[in-house]
Amino acid sequence: MRVERIRELLKRVQSGSLSVDEALKEIRHLPFEDIGFAKIDHHRLLRRGFPEVIFSLHKTPQQVAEIAERMHRAGSLVLCTKAGRDHYDAVYARIPSARYEETARMIVIEAAERESLDDSEKPILAVIAAGTADLPIAEEAAVTASACGCLIRRIYDVGVAGLHRLLEHRSEWEEALVLVVVAGMEGALPSVVAGLTHQPVIAVPTSVGYGASFQGLAPLLTMLNSCAPGVAVVNIDNGFGAGYLAALIGRMVKGNLLKSRD
């Protein structure tokens, strides 16, 4: 439930156009709604500024659809991560406005009432990916941050095997407040980028690589041991976590910049 919706209900109670019992019925699922197999945290939007996200892996399509429908009914933006086509089909059958982001493997359902921001008010983030095989995780970060109200600069297939490709895009990432850098194999790209820029870097190791990459463990350790300062690391294949964190930082920085101009 959005802050604006609660404020509207309280004003209606104050004016007498809505009874206390009717208002209680509207907010009966605050802070959470228990549907048996899940407890949906409707209060998270108020606490964090962003709603709960549905991790679809290992959930049945019907479970994902039921949670998504309840969240959408409450007026929330809905994001489903690690979602397959079967998850999307079940969600779409209930909510035709749902869209499937194929590369990111995410389902997105826009809130009925979206916060309207001018592009000049939105933080700019850059998502940089080492290789084409890293795109599912890079897109997961990009779609997440975009849903959080950020403008995204995508810079893809610029791994360390050809640094001239990365440097070609330097002007694009320099206007961003935060950089998300995604890489598998040896995971060296975040260190290279962090050594070239003043922005904070959020590194995302992917499970892409040959046997000795140990399904992402090798790049994870490389990123954790980076000698370039200003690098934070999320878990293997956690594009969502990187996009979410980048958006939080970007929104705080952008908000402070806008306040300083007032």
C-alpha positions in Angstrom: 0.0 0.0 0.0 1.4 3.4 -1.0 1.9 6.3 1.4 -0.4 8.4 -0.8 -3.2 5.8 -0.5 -3.0 5.7 3.4 -2.9 9.5 3.5 -6.0 9.6 1.3 -7.8 7.2 3.6 -7.0 9.2 6.7 -8.2 12.4 5.1 -11.5 10.7 4.2 -11.9 9.5 7.8 -11.2 13.0 9.1 -13.7 14.5 6.7 -16.4 11.9 7.6 -16.7 10.6 4.1 -15.3 7.2 5.2 -16.1 5.4 8.4 -13.4 4.0 10.7 -14.6 0.4 10.0 -14.4 1.0 6.3 -10.9 2.4 6.6 -9.9 -0.6 8.7 -11.2 -2.9 6.0 -9.0 -1.1 3.5 -5.8 -1.5 5.6 -6.6 -4.9 7.2 -3.6 -6.5 5.4 -1.1 -3.9 6.7 1.6 -4.8 7.5 1.3 -8.3 5.9 -1.2 -10.6 4.4 -1.1 -14.3 5.3 -2.2 -16.5 2.4 -1.0 -19.8 3.9 2.1 -20.6 1.8 3.3 -17.0 2.0 3.1 -13.9 4.2 3.1 -10.9 1.8 4.9 -7.9 3.2 2.7 -5.0 2.0 4.4 -2.8 4.6 7.8 -3.0 2.9 7.0 -0.2 0.5 6.4 2.2 3.4 9.6 1.0 5.3 12.0 0.8 2.3 10.5 2.9 -0.4 10.2 -0.2 -2.7 7.9 -3.2 -2.4 8.6 -6.8 -1.7 10.0 -8.7 -4.8 8.9 -12.2 -5.7 11.8 -14.7 -6.0 10.2 -17.1 -8.4 12.8 -19.9 -8.5 11.5 -23.0 -6.7 8.0 -21.5 -6.5 5.2 -23.0 -8.6 3.6 -20.8 -11.3 0.4 -20.8 -9.3 2.2 -19.6 -6.1 3.9 -16.8 -8.0 0.6 -15.8 -9.7 -1.3 -15.8 -6.4 1.3 -13.6 -4.7 1.5 -11.3 -7.7 -2.2 -10.8 -7.9 -2.5 -10.0 -4.1 0.3 -7.4 -4.4 -1.1 -5.9 -7.6 -4.6 -5.7 -6.0 -3.0 -3.7 -3.1 -1.7 -1.2 -5.7 1.9 -2.2 -5.6 4.5 -2.5 -8.3 5.2 -6.2 -8.8 8.6 -7.6 -9.8 9.2 -11.4 -10.1 12.8 -12.4 -10.4 14.3 -15.7 -11.8 10.9 -16.3 -13.5 10.3 -18.8 -16.3 7.8 -18.6 -19.1 5.5 -20.9 -17.1 5.5 -18.4 -14.3 4.7 -15.6 -16.7 1.8 -17.5 -18.3 0.2 -18.1 -14.9 0.6 -14.4 -13.9 -0.6 -13.1 -17.3 -3.7 -15.2 -17.1 -4.7 -13.2 -14.0 -3.1 -9.8 -14.8 -3.0 -9.1 -18.5 -0.9 -5.9 -17.9 2.1 -8.1 -16.8 5.0 -8.1 -19.2 7.9 -10.6 -19.4 11.5 -9.3 -19.7 12.9 -12.3 -21.5 16.7 -11.7 -21.1 16.3 -10.7 -17.4 13.9 -13.5 -16.7 11.7 -11.1 -14.8 8.0 -10.4 -14.7 7.0 -6.7 -14.3 3.6 -5.3 -13.4 3.4 -1.6 -13.1 1.5 -0.1 -10.2 -1.9 1.4 -11.0 -0.7 4.7 -9.5 3.0 5.4 -10.4 5.1 8.2 -9.0 5.6 10.6 -11.8 9.1 12.0 -12.1 10.7 14.1 -14.7 13.8 12.5 -16.2 15.9 15.4 -14.7 14.8 14.1 -11.2 15.8 10.5 -11.8 19.3 9.2 -10.9 21.4 7.9 -13.8 23.0 4.5 -13.3 25.3 2.5 -15.6 25.2 -1.2 -16.0 28.4 -2.6 -17.5 28.6 -6.2 -18.6 31.8 -8.1 -19.5 30.3 -10.4 -22.1 27.1 -11.4 -23.9 26.8 -14.4 -21.7 26.5 -12.1 -18.7 23.5 -10.2 -20.1 20.8 -12.1 -18.2 22.3 -10.9 -14.9 23.1 -7.4 -16.2 19.5 -7.1 -17.5 18.2 -8.2 -14.1 20.1 -5.3 -12.5 19.0 -2.9 -15.2 15.3 -3.8 -15.1 15.3 -3.6 -11.3 16.9 -0.2 -11.2 14.6 1.1 -13.9 11.6 -0.1 -11.9 13.0 1.8 -9.0 12.8 5.0 -11.0 16.3 5.3 -12.4 17.6 6.0 -15.9 19.9 3.3 -17.2 22.9 3.4 -19.4 23.7 -0.1 -20.7 27.3 -0.8 -21.7 27.6 -4.4 -22.8 30.3 -6.8 -24.1 33.2 -4.7 -22.9 35.3 -7.3 -21.0 39.0 -7.2 -20.2 39.9 -9.2 -23.2 39.5 -6.0 -25.2 39.8 -2.9 -23.0 39.5 -0.5 -26.0 35.8 -1.5 -26.1 35.3 -0.3 -22.5 37.2 2.9 -22.9 35.1 3.8 -26.0 32.1 4.2 -23.6 33.8 6.2 -20.8 31.7 9.4 -21.4 28.5 7.3 -20.9 29.4 5.9 -17.5 30.9 9.2 -16.3 27.5 10.8 -16.1 26.2 8.0 -13.9 26.0 8.2 -10.1 26.6 4.5 -9.5 28.0 1.7 -11.7 26.9 -1.9 -11.7 29.6 -4.1 -13.2 28.8 -7.7 -14.1 31.4 -10.3 -15.0 32.0 -14.0 -15.0 35.2 -15.9 -15.9 38.0 -14.4 -13.8 35.8 -11.4 -12.8 38.5 -8.7 -13.3 36.3 -6.0 -15.0 35.0 -4.3 -11.7 38.5 -3.7 -10.6 39.5 -2.2 -13.9 36.4 0.1 -13.9 36.9 1.1 -10.3 40.5 2.1 -11.1 39.2 4.5 -13.9 36.3 6.3 -12.2 35.3 8.2 -9.0 31.8 6.5 -8.7 31.0 3.7 -6.4 31.1 0.3 -8.2 28.8 -2.6 -7.3 30.3 -5.8 -8.6 28.2 -8.8 -9.7 29.9 -12.1 -10.2 28.1 -14.5 -12.6 28.2 -18.2 -12.9 29.5 -17.9 -16.5 32.8 -19.6 -17.2 34.8 -22.8 -17.6 35.2 -25.4 -14.9 37.8 -23.6 -12.9 35.5 -20.6 -12.4 33.6 -22.9 -10.1 30.2 -21.6 -11.2 31.0 -18.1 -10.1 33.1 -18.7 -7.1 36.3 -17.6 -8.8 35.0 -14.2 -10.0 33.4 -13.7 -6.6 36.7 -14.1 -4.8 38.4 -11.9 -7.4 35.9 -9.1 -6.8 36.1 -9.5 -3.0 39.9 -9.2 -3.2 39.9 -6.2 -5.5 42.8 -3.8 -4.9 40.7 -1.0 -6.3 38.9 0.9 -3.6 35.2 1.7 -3.8 34.0 -1.8 -4.9 31.1 -3.5 -3.1 30.2 -7.1 -4.1 26.9 -8.9 -4.2 26.3 -12.6 -4.4 26.8 -14.8 -7.5 24.1 -14.0 -10.2 22.4 -11.5 -7.9 21.6 -8.9 -10.5 18.5 -7.9 -8.6 20.4 -7.2 -5.4 22.9 -5.0 -7.4 20.2 -3.1 -9.2 18.3 -2.5 -5.9 21.4 -1.3 -4.0 22.5 0.9 -6.9 19.0 2.5 -7.0 19.0 3.2 -3.3 22.3 4.9 -3.5 21.4 6.8 -6.6 18.1 8.0 -5.2 19.7 9.2 -2.0 22.5 11.1 -3.9 20.1 12.5 -6.4 17.7 13.6 -3.7 20.5 15.4 -1.9 21.7 17.1 -5.1 18.2 18.4 -5.8 17.8 19.6 -2.2 21.1 21.5 -2.4 19.8 23.4 -5.5 16.6 24.5 -3.8 
